[in-house]
Amino acid sequence: MRAFLQVPQHGHLRFLPPSSPELQPAEHLWPLTNAALVSGHFPDLDALDEAQFARCTILQRQPDRVGFATLFKWRPRRVRKRQDPRRN
């Protein structure tokens, strides 16, 4: 049995190429966020999560740097720590 997506009459689907980082500004953020992780050792996933969160917190105070890296002039909103669904 196939399931089909129901698109509202006022909506239109646009298919993106398989690799289109220029259309997804977050793809350009990886070099900025990973810089803090490259030489680090993290004993567990929580420590890695904390390091990534700290780096994102620093980057949110540098909107010009983020805008330049992404080539989009949007401003990052406040970073909130994600809730891990595995811990419920």
Secondary structure, DSSP 4 states (H G I P E B T S, - for coil): ----PPPPTT----PPPSS-GGG-GGGGGHHHHHTTTTT---SSHHHHHHHHHHHHHHHTT-HHHHHHHHT--PPPPPP-PPPPGGG-
